[in-house]
């Protein structure tokens, strides 16, 4: 599989920045991921990300670490942080930027070490791909948590992206899928990556799935545009 995001991160790190990543989605939208944004400092991060980093404790696993900005911040705060990403390029960039502990792996294949905090920012829980797979990920996360551990994640309710009628309801396609399941494809420098599924989950739905899988789900804060930060902990 082509490492689109990894190549883009490497180019930026090596001063070969000439363009951004283009994304295409099943919502019929074309968008851009600005590479400089993936290298933002703590001061440049959204308030939700800043709050999540402030809540991190103990041993931290930064899942989907990207360019490593979150890990570097936590490392500077003297937390024991491990940066994990499936992208070889991302892990190379993290190492170049000074992240001390890195793992290149699919999170579902990672085991053997337990953490006080699992961190999934920039809608990191989207890796589940589909609502029916969210429980699978939560069960695996449970196996990675130390006693009194926590999961910090942000996501968005993308209901606003659908047309609204005069009564305030939304026109959601009747395709049998949860409306937050989106298919994406990334393009960079005339190279297209494989299509992949990504999940955006509203807080109420996340809470229901957490309850079924033995987690408490707390709303920590809400963002300015249907986004939120949640803290998950195993039920006592």
Backbone as CSV, one residue per row, in Angstrom:
resi,resn,N_x,N_y,N_z,CA_x,CA_y,CA_z,C_x,C_y,C_z
1,UNK,0.833,-1.186,0.000,0.000,0.000,0.000,0.881,1.254,0.000
2,UNK,0.532,2.229,-0.829,1.320,3.456,-0.906,1.204,4.247,0.393
3,UNK,2.335,4.764,0.833,2.380,5.556,2.060,2.276,7.036,1.684
4,UNK,1.090,7.456,1.277,0.887,8.817,0.800,1.226,9.841,1.872
5,UNK,0.619,9.682,3.038,0.843,10.679,4.088,2.286,10.639,4.587
6,UNK,2.871,9.444,4.625,4.259,9.325,5.055,5.214,10.042,4.119
7,UNK,4.993,9.907,2.806,5.854,10.580,1.838,5.724,12.090,1.949
8,UNK,4.490,12.561,2.151,4.267,13.996,2.288,4.955,14.541,3.543
9,UNK,4.851,13.815,4.644,5.509,14.245,5.873,7.022,14.277,5.712
10,UNK,7.566,13.262,5.043,9.019,13.230,4.793,9.459,14.408,3.938
11,UNK,8.684,14.728,2.919,9.034,15.861,2.058,9.080,17.156,2.859
12,UNK,8.081,17.348,3.702,8.050,18.587,4.500,9.227,18.624,5.465
13,UNK,9.499,17.516,6.111,10.603,17.444,7.065,11.941,17.707,6.389
14,UNK,12.061,17.273,5.138,13.323,17.413,4.398,13.358,18.648,3.504
15,UNK,12.477,19.598,3.803,12.433,20.888,3.080,12.120,20.735,1.596
16,UNK,11.296,19.729,1.269,10.851,19.532,-0.114,9.354,19.816,-0.251
17,UNK,8.865,20.766,0.531,7.441,21.084,0.552,7.057,21.925,-0.662
18,UNK,6.254,21.326,-1.546,5.793,22.044,-2.735,4.273,22.026,-2.888
19,UNK,3.610,21.095,-2.208,2.154,21.018,-2.292,1.608,20.262,-1.095
20,UNK,0.275,20.337,-0.936,-0.387,19.682,0.181,-1.038,18.371,-0.268
21,UNK,-1.579,17.636,0.692,-2.313,16.394,0.392,-3.739,16.742,0.003
22,UNK,-4.221,16.156,-1.074,-5.613,16.331,-1.487,-6.396,15.093,-1.062
23,UNK,-7.591,15.302,-0.517,-8.442,14.174,-0.131,-9.750,14.204,-0.912
24,UNK,-10.221,13.023,-1.255,-11.514,12.859,-1.924,-12.353,11.932,-1.058
25,UNK,-13.627,12.283,-0.852,-14.451,11.482,0.043,-15.759,11.073,-0.602
26,UNK,-16.420,10.082,0.013,-17.713,9.603,-0.460,-18.815,10.622,-0.228
27,UNK,-18.499,11.695,0.473,-19.458,12.782,0.659,-19.388,13.773,-0.492
28,UNK,-18.709,13.363,-1.572,-18.577,14.192,-2.778,-17.846,15.489,-2.490
29,UNK,-16.879,15.406,-1.603,-16.120,16.595,-1.263,-14.636,16.383,-1.557
30,UNK,-14.020,17.427,-2.108,-12.571,17.457,-2.286,-12.015,18.451,-1.284
31,UNK,-10.976,18.059,-0.586,-10.419,18.918,0.455,-8.907,18.817,0.426
32,UNK,-8.272,19.608,1.264,-6.811,19.653,1.317,-6.359,19.527,2.769
33,UNK,-5.303,18.751,2.995,-4.649,18.693,4.307,-3.342,19.480,4.189
34,UNK,-3.277,20.685,4.749,-2.042,21.478,4.660,-0.923,20.825,5.463
35,UNK,0.178,20.556,4.837,1.272,19.882,5.541,1.804,20.669,6.736
36,UNK,1.915,22.004,6.662,2.406,22.724,7.847,1.533,22.490,9.080
37,UNK,0.234,22.257,8.868,-0.664,22.037,10.004,-0.310,20.750,10.746
38,UNK,0.239,19.779,10.049,0.611,18.514,10.674,1.875,18.637,11.527
39,UNK,2.542,19.799,11.425,3.755,20.060,12.210,3.527,21.197,13.210
40,UNK,2.270,21.433,13.581,1.930,22.552,14.449,2.484,22.359,15.865
41,UNK,2.714,23.474,16.526,3.156,23.475,17.917,1.933,23.411,18.835
42,UNK,2.180,23.230,20.119,1.083,23.179,21.090,0.246,24.455,21.023
43,UNK,0.907,25.593,20.893,0.194,26.872,20.854,-0.689,26.991,19.618
44,UNK,-0.358,26.277,18.558,-1.127,26.330,17.315,-2.245,25.286,17.263
45,UNK,-2.287,24.395,18.238,-3.280,23.323,18.231,-4.650,23.835,18.663
46,UNK,-5.740,23.188,18.184,-7.080,23.520,18.662,-7.176,23.277,20.171
47,UNK,-8.102,23.973,20.818,-8.244,23.853,22.274,-8.552,22.423,22.710
48,UNK,-9.277,21.685,21.889,-9.583,20.290,22.235,-8.301,19.469,22.333
49,UNK,-7.383,19.651,21.395,-6.121,18.914,21.439,-5.292,19.353,22.641
50,UNK,-5.259,20.644,22.903,-4.505,21.133,24.053,-5.035,20.532,25.348
51,UNK,-6.355,20.487,25.477,-6.954,19.929,26.689,-6.641,18.441,26.823
52,UNK,-6.703,17.715,25.721,-6.389,16.288,25.748,-4.961,16.051,26.221
53,UNK,-4.038,16.843,25.717,-2.637,16.681,26.110,-2.444,17.015,27.587
54,UNK,-3.182,17.999,28.075,-3.089,18.353,29.495,-3.625,17.241,30.396
55,UNK,-4.555,16.436,29.882,-5.164,15.359,30.668,-4.373,14.059,30.628
56,UNK,-3.377,13.985,29.757,-2.585,12.761,29.656,-1.830,12.512,30.965
57,UNK,-1.700,11.231,31.310,-1.012,10.872,32.548,-0.232,9.583,32.339
58,UNK,0.823,9.415,33.145,1.578,8.166,33.162,2.191,7.796,31.826
59,UNK,2.144,6.503,31.521,2.641,5.998,30.250,1.582,6.249,29.176
60,UNK,1.984,6.872,28.085,1.043,7.280,27.043,1.374,6.594,25.726
61,UNK,0.342,6.110,25.049,0.488,5.592,23.683,-0.235,6.554,22.758
62,UNK,0.521,7.239,21.907,-0.015,8.197,20.942,-0.329,7.433,19.654
63,UNK,-1.598,7.063,19.486,-2.024,6.204,18.374,-2.333,7.054,17.142
64,UNK,-1.677,6.726,16.028,-1.820,7.548,14.823,-1.057,8.843,15.004
65,UNK,0.201,8.729,15.380,0.995,9.879,15.826,1.342,10.870,14.733
66,UNK,1.290,10.457,13.458,1.613,11.382,12.368,3.027,11.908,12.475
67,UNK,3.166,13.239,12.439,4.491,13.864,12.494,5.048,13.937,13.902
68,UNK,4.270,13.520,14.892,4.796,13.397,16.251,4.664,14.615,17.140
69,UNK,3.881,15.599,16.733,3.751,16.818,17.525,3.212,16.584,18.928
70,UNK,2.216,15.723,19.044,1.650,15.437,20.364,2.662,14.695,21.239
71,UNK,3.347,13.737,20.637,4.340,12.969,21.391,5.490,13.860,21.871
72,UNK,5.931,14.765,21.020,7.023,15.664,21.408,6.629,16.551,22.572
73,UNK,5.391,17.020,22.556,4.919,17.855,23.659,4.897,17.062,24.965
74,UNK,4.356,15.848,24.913,4.270,15.023,26.117,5.657,14.624,26.617
75,UNK,6.539,14.335,25.684,7.915,13.980,26.023,8.597,15.136,26.746
76,UNK,8.340,16.359,26.259,8.929,17.547,26.887,8.378,17.767,28.292
77,UNK,7.152,17.255,28.533,6.556,17.342,29.866,6.982,16.156,30.749
78,UNK,7.949,15.391,30.258,8.547,14.266,30.989,7.576,13.121,31.220
79,UNK,6.631,12.950,30.294,5.784,11.771,30.317,6.427,10.687,29.455
80,UNK,6.203,9.441,29.827,6.731,8.295,29.091,5.786,8.025,27.917
81,UNK,6.134,8.556,26.749,5.227,8.503,25.601,5.804,7.655,24.478
82,UNK,4.963,6.797,23.899,5.321,6.001,22.733,4.452,6.439,21.560
83,UNK,5.071,6.739,20.434,4.360,7.174,19.235,4.169,5.989,18.302
84,UNK,2.928,5.715,17.948,2.614,4.572,17.078,1.904,5.043,15.817
85,UNK,2.326,4.518,14.683,1.654,4.809,13.412,1.920,3.671,12.447
86,UNK,0.972,3.420,11.570,1.144,2.374,10.563,2.045,2.842,9.433
87,UNK,2.224,4.171,9.318,3.012,4.766,8.234,4.511,4.747,8.536
88,UNK,5.275,4.141,7.644,6.733,4.121,7.794,7.293,5.537,7.721
89,UNK,6.758,6.343,6.808,7.243,7.718,6.673,6.980,8.536,7.917
90,UNK,5.810,8.360,8.502,5.480,9.100,9.714,6.444,8.755,10.844
91,UNK,6.725,7.479,11.024,7.639,7.068,12.086,9.055,7.587,11.818
92,UNK,9.469,7.624,10.564,10.786,8.175,10.225,10.864,9.655,10.593
93,UNK,9.789,10.374,10.331,9.744,11.798,10.659,9.766,11.990,12.171
94,UNK,8.991,11.181,12.887,8.980,11.266,14.350,10.383,11.084,14.915
95,UNK,11.069,10.077,14.410,12.436,9.810,14.871,13.352,10.985,14.561
96,UNK,13.232,11.536,13.371,14.064,12.679,12.972,13.802,13.899,13.845
97,UNK,12.566,14.038,14.292,12.202,15.202,15.103,12.533,15.010,16.581
98,UNK,12.975,13.815,16.955,13.420,13.603,18.325,12.497,12.804,19.209
99,UNK,11.465,12.175,18.635,10.612,11.301,19.443,11.438,10.076,19.841
100,UNK,11.491,9.800,21.114,12.415,8.776,21.620,11.884,7.355,21.481
101,UNK,10.564,7.166,21.615,9.976,5.827,21.530,8.955,5.796,20.395
102,UNK,9.199,4.934,19.413,8.292,4.838,18.271,7.998,3.378,17.942
103,UNK,6.821,3.154,17.366,6.429,1.826,16.912,5.712,1.971,15.582
104,UNK,6.175,1.251,14.553,5.450,1.208,13.296,4.617,-0.066,13.280
105,UNK,3.304,0.089,13.387,2.447,-1.082,13.444,0.991,-0.658,13.313
106,UNK,0.146,-1.598,12.917,-1.294,-1.439,13.009,-1.668,-1.621,14.476
107,UNK,-2.464,-0.745,15.044,-2.767,-0.804,16.466,-3.381,-2.146,16.863
108,UNK,-4.156,-2.762,15.974,-4.775,-4.047,16.310,-3.750,-5.173,16.408
109,UNK,-2.559,-4.952,15.856,-1.492,-5.956,15.924,-0.479,-5.648,17.022
110,UNK,-0.724,-4.567,17.757,0.212,-4.141,18.797,-0.269,-4.640,20.150
111,UNK,0.628,-5.286,20.898,0.258,-5.821,22.206,1.512,-6.002,23.052
112,UNK,1.303,-6.431,24.290,2.436,-6.765,25.146,2.854,-5.665,26.093
113,UNK,2.403,-4.440,25.868,2.720,-3.312,26.740,1.425,-2.633,27.139
114,UNK,1.342,-2.196,28.377,0.135,-1.525,28.856,0.436,-0.070,29.195
115,UNK,-0.602,0.760,29.111,-0.440,2.206,29.252,-1.502,2.787,30.182
116,UNK,-1.163,3.954,30.737,-2.136,4.705,31.540,-3.064,5.533,30.661
117,UNK,-2.566,5.952,29.500,-3.357,6.783,28.586,-3.189,6.312,27.154
118,UNK,-4.309,6.087,26.485,-4.312,5.881,25.036,-4.842,7.155,24.415
119,UNK,-4.076,7.739,23.519,-4.399,9.038,22.930,-4.715,8.877,21.452
120,UNK,-5.909,9.320,21.052,-6.314,9.249,19.637,-6.869,10.606,19.223
121,UNK,-5.981,11.473,18.716,-6.398,12.812,18.328,-6.516,12.956,16.815
122,UNK,-7.036,14.093,16.385,-7.375,14.335,14.976,-8.343,13.256,14.484
123,UNK,-9.379,13.012,15.290,-10.370,11.970,15.017,-9.694,10.607,14.837
124,UNK,-8.748,10.334,15.731,-7.997,9.088,15.632,-8.847,7.837,15.712
125,UNK,-10.025,7.929,16.371,-10.898,6.766,16.462,-11.467,6.402,15.095
126,UNK,-11.258,7.282,14.125,-11.713,7.012,12.757,-11.124,5.749,12.170
127,UNK,-10.006,5.277,12.737,-9.377,4.054,12.228,-10.316,2.856,12.290
128,UNK,-11.343,2.920,13.143,-12.306,1.810,13.218,-13.008,1.606,11.885
129,UNK,-13.173,2.671,11.118,-13.713,2.569,9.771,-15.219,2.475,9.692
130,UNK,-15.813,1.656,10.545,-17.262,1.446,10.536,-17.750,1.307,11.975
131,UNK,-18.982,1.701,12.201,-19.531,1.667,13.551,-19.505,0.253,14.133
132,UNK,-19.759,-0.744,13.289,-19.791,-2.123,13.779,-18.411,-2.617,14.208
133,UNK,-17.360,-1.918,13.803,-16.001,-2.298,14.193,-15.513,-1.566,15.436
134,UNK,-16.273,-0.580,15.879,-15.820,0.231,17.009,-15.643,-0.615,18.266
135,UNK,-16.543,-1.550,18.489,-16.419,-2.432,19.649,-15.162,-3.283,19.609
136,UNK,-14.757,-3.698,18.426,-13.530,-4.489,18.267,-12.328,-3.686,18.756
137,UNK,-12.291,-2.419,18.376,-11.180,-1.551,18.795,-11.219,-1.294,20.299
138,UNK,-12.411,-1.067,20.844,-12.509,-0.818,22.275,-12.039,-2.029,23.081
139,UNK,-12.379,-3.222,22.634,-11.924,-4.428,23.330,-10.409,-4.555,23.274
140,UNK,-9.832,-4.204,22.132,-8.376,-4.258,22.031,-7.739,-3.185,22.917
141,UNK,-8.328,-1.991,22.924,-7.805,-0.927,23.785,-7.831,-1.352,25.253
142,UNK,-8.865,-2.085,25.628,-8.965,-2.572,27.011,-7.743,-3.406,27.372
143,UNK,-7.250,-4.194,26.418,-6.094,-5.050,26.674,-4.798,-4.257,26.807
144,UNK,-4.823,-2.987,26.406,-3.629,-2.144,26.463,-3.624,-1.197,27.652
145,UNK,-4.707,-1.203,28.437,-4.828,-0.256,29.540,-4.356,-0.838,30.867
146,UNK,-3.612,-0.036,31.601,-3.268,-0.348,32.980,-4.489,-0.065,33.864
147,UNK,-4.504,-0.586,35.100,-5.606,-0.261,36.011,-5.775,1.255,36.140
148,UNK,-7.010,1.715,36.134,-7.327,3.152,36.202,-6.852,3.911,34.968
149,UNK,-6.627,3.188,33.866,-6.212,3.842,32.633,-7.361,4.578,31.953
150,UNK,-7.012,5.370,30.972,-7.997,6.185,30.266,-7.715,6.216,28.768
151,UNK,-8.776,6.468,28.007,-8.661,6.714,26.568,-9.147,8.125,26.309
152,UNK,-8.339,8.927,25.644,-8.722,10.287,25.268,-8.847,10.339,23.755
153,UNK,-10.013,10.733,23.274,-10.222,10.790,21.832,-11.117,11.959,21.466
154,UNK,-10.921,12.459,20.273,-11.821,13.481,19.741,-12.472,12.961,18.466
155,UNK,-13.674,13.420,18.200,-14.363,13.072,16.975,-15.365,14.173,16.666
156,UNK,-16.177,13.957,15.640,-17.143,14.972,15.206,-18.445,14.310,14.813
157,UNK,-19.521,15.034,15.006,-20.822,14.644,14.487,-20.982,15.335,13.129
158,UNK,-20.885,14.571,12.036,-20.896,15.190,10.710,-22.297,15.310,10.130
159,UNK,-23.311,15.281,10.995,-24.687,15.433,10.532,-24.869,16.745,9.770
160,UNK,-24.090,17.763,10.131,-24.217,19.076,9.497,-23.878,19.046,8.001
161,UNK,-23.227,17.988,7.551,-22.824,17.911,6.148,-23.955,17.435,5.243
162,UNK,-25.092,17.069,5.847,-26.231,16.602,5.068,-27.288,17.704,4.975
163,UNK,-28.067,17.661,3.922,-29.097,18.674,3.706,-30.154,18.610,4.802
164,UNK,-30.637,19.782,5.197,-31.640,19.883,6.256,-32.960,20.377,5.677
165,UNK,-34.073,19.788,6.140,-35.375,20.219,5.633,-35.956,21.315,6.528
166,UNK,-37.130,21.806,6.165,-37.734,22.920,6.880,-38.079,22.579,8.318
167,UNK,-38.288,21.292,8.620,-38.640,20.870,9.980,-37.416,20.627,10.860
168,UNK,-36.234,20.833,10.297,-35.011,20.650,11.076,-34.400,19.270,10.962
169,UNK,-35.065,18.350,10.231,-34.506,17.022,10.028,-33.437,17.029,8.946
170,UNK,-32.696,15.931,8.854,-31.613,15.835,7.870,-31.909,14.731,6.863
171,UNK,-31.531,14.973,5.630,-31.694,13.995,4.560,-30.449,13.116,4.523
172,UNK,-30.566,11.937,5.136,-29.446,11.003,5.206,-29.740,9.830,4.280
173,UNK,-28.792,9.459,3.408,-29.021,8.335,2.480,-29.410,7.056,3.220
174,UNK,-30.406,6.372,2.705,-30.869,5.123,3.305,-30.101,3.952,2.688
175,UNK,-28.812,3.856,3.088,-27.950,2.813,2.523,-27.595,1.734,3.545
176,UNK,-28.246,1.800,4.714,-28.009,0.785,5.730,-26.774,1.008,6.571
177,UNK,-26.057,2.106,6.318,-24.839,2.387,7.077,-25.049,3.595,7.990
178,UNK,-24.276,3.662,9.039,-24.253,4.833,9.915,-23.711,6.013,9.110
179,UNK,-24.319,7.168,9.281,-23.978,8.312,8.426,-22.555,8.831,8.631
180,UNK,-21.931,8.427,9.738,-20.574,8.884,9.995,-19.490,8.021,9.366
181,UNK,-19.888,7.012,8.589,-18.913,6.161,7.902,-18.602,6.772,6.540
182,UNK,-17.361,7.166,6.347,-16.955,7.873,5.136,-15.797,7.130,4.471
183,UNK,-15.800,7.119,3.156,-14.686,6.520,2.405,-13.814,7.639,1.851
184,UNK,-12.510,7.498,2.041,-11.563,8.523,1.612,-10.526,7.945,0.648
185,UNK,-9.941,8.860,-0.109,-8.749,8.558,-0.898,-7.852,9.785,-0.853
186,UNK,-6.555,9.561,-0.658,-5.590,10.656,-0.604,-4.764,10.694,-1.880
187,UNK,-4.402,11.899,-2.279,-3.531,12.083,-3.451,-2.428,13.071,-3.096
188,UNK,-1.233,12.781,-3.610,-0.094,13.657,-3.350,0.901,13.521,-4.492
189,UNK,1.246,14.637,-5.095,2.209,14.668,-6.199,1.879,13.621,-7.270
190,UNK,0.650,13.666,-7.750,0.161,12.800,-8.835,0.118,11.317,-8.477
191,UNK,0.200,11.014,-7.189,0.111,9.626,-6.741,-1.139,9.471,-5.873
192,UNK,-1.919,8.431,-6.144,-3.158,8.201,-5.404,-3.001,6.986,-4.488
193,UNK,-3.443,7.136,-3.251,-3.402,6.039,-2.308,-4.620,5.141,-2.448
194,UNK,-4.622,4.057,-1.700,-5.767,3.153,-1.687,-6.941,3.822,-0.984
195,UNK,-8.140,3.474,-1.392,-9.321,3.974,-0.685,-9.390,3.326,0.692
196,UNK,-9.847,4.089,1.669,-9.968,3.547,3.018,-11.199,4.126,3.695
197,UNK,-11.713,3.391,4.680,-12.899,3.821,5.414,-12.476,4.534,6.690
198,UNK,-13.261,5.552,7.047,-12.963,6.363,8.223,-14.262,6.657,8.951
199,UNK,-14.213,6.633,10.277,-15.432,6.780,11.072,-15.454,8.100,11.833
200,UNK,-16.543,8.834,11.676,-16.845,9.982,12.532,-18.042,9.579,13.378
201,UNK,-17.912,9.656,14.694,-18.980,9.151,15.558,-19.486,10.258,16.486
202,UNK,-20.793,10.462,16.506,-21.357,11.464,17.409,-21.262,10.962,18.843
203,UNK,-21.288,11.885,19.791,-21.028,11.519,21.185,-22.073,10.553,21.736
204,UNK,-23.343,10.741,21.389,-24.390,9.860,21.910,-24.183,8.421,21.434
205,UNK,-23.826,8.271,20.164,-23.574,6.928,19.630,-22.334,6.319,20.264
206,UNK,-21.294,7.126,20.433,-20.076,6.639,21.095,-20.394,6.150,22.505
207,UNK,-21.217,6.893,23.213,-21.582,6.515,24.578,-22.299,5.168,24.606
208,UNK,-23.211,4.949,23.666,-23.938,3.678,23.610,-22.993,2.511,23.348
209,UNK,-22.068,2.681,22.419,-21.117,1.607,22.100,-20.193,1.357,23.292
210,UNK,-19.778,2.425,23.961,-18.919,2.273,25.139,-19.632,1.478,26.233
211,UNK,-20.891,1.792,26.476,-21.659,1.110,27.517,-21.735,-0.388,27.247
212,UNK,-21.999,-0.750,26.004,-22.088,-2.159,25.628,-20.757,-2.870,25.842
213,UNK,-19.649,-2.119,25.687,-18.325,-2.735,25.772,-17.620,-2.494,27.108
214,UNK,-18.387,-2.049,28.111,-17.830,-1.970,29.456,-17.059,-0.712,29.786
215,UNK,-17.284,0.365,29.024,-16.600,1.625,29.282,-17.580,2.708,29.717
216,UNK,-17.127,3.566,30.614,-17.812,4.823,30.871,-17.283,5.847,29.874
217,UNK,-18.151,6.747,29.439,-17.767,7.740,28.435,-18.148,9.124,28.938
218,UNK,-17.164,9.968,29.120,-17.388,11.314,29.663,-17.122,12.372,28.590
219,UNK,-18.036,13.306,28.445,-17.831,14.438,27.543,-16.970,15.462,28.266
220,UNK,-15.744,15.657,27.798,-14.814,16.583,28.449,-15.062,18.009,27.980
221,UNK,-15.166,18.184,26.677,-15.448,19.510,26.136,-15.942,19.403,24.700
222,UNK,-16.615,20.451,24.259,-17.101,20.527,22.892,-16.357,21.615,22.144
223,UNK,-16.130,21.372,20.853,-15.461,22.355,20.033,-16.455,23.334,19.418
224,UNK,-15.995,24.088,18.463,-16.810,25.131,17.865,-17.640,24.626,16.697
225,UNK,-17.368,23.392,16.229,-18.073,22.946,15.024,-18.377,21.453,15.090
226,UNK,-19.290,21.065,15.977,-19.774,19.693,16.092,-18.706,18.705,16.564
227,UNK,-17.544,19.190,16.995,-16.496,18.298,17.464,-16.483,18.264,18.991
228,UNK,-15.828,17.254,19.542,-15.820,17.095,20.989,-14.623,16.264,21.419
229,UNK,-14.313,16.356,22.713,-13.284,15.532,23.334,-13.962,14.641,24.362
230,UNK,-13.659,13.345,24.313,-14.242,12.383,25.252,-13.148,11.647,26.008
231,UNK,-13.473,11.277,27.255,-12.583,10.448,28.065,-13.298,9.148,28.399
232,UNK,-12.668,8.029,28.072,-13.237,6.706,28.306,-12.440,6.020,29.422
233,UNK,-13.157,5.320,30.272,-12.529,4.535,31.326,-13.352,3.279,31.552
234,UNK,-12.694,2.196,31.910,-13.408,0.953,32.162,-14.324,1.103,33.383
235,UNK,-15.503,0.539,33.268,-16.434,0.597,34.387,-15.851,-0.145,35.590
236,UNK,-16.040,0.441,36.752,-15.470,-0.172,37.967,-16.402,-1.269,38.483
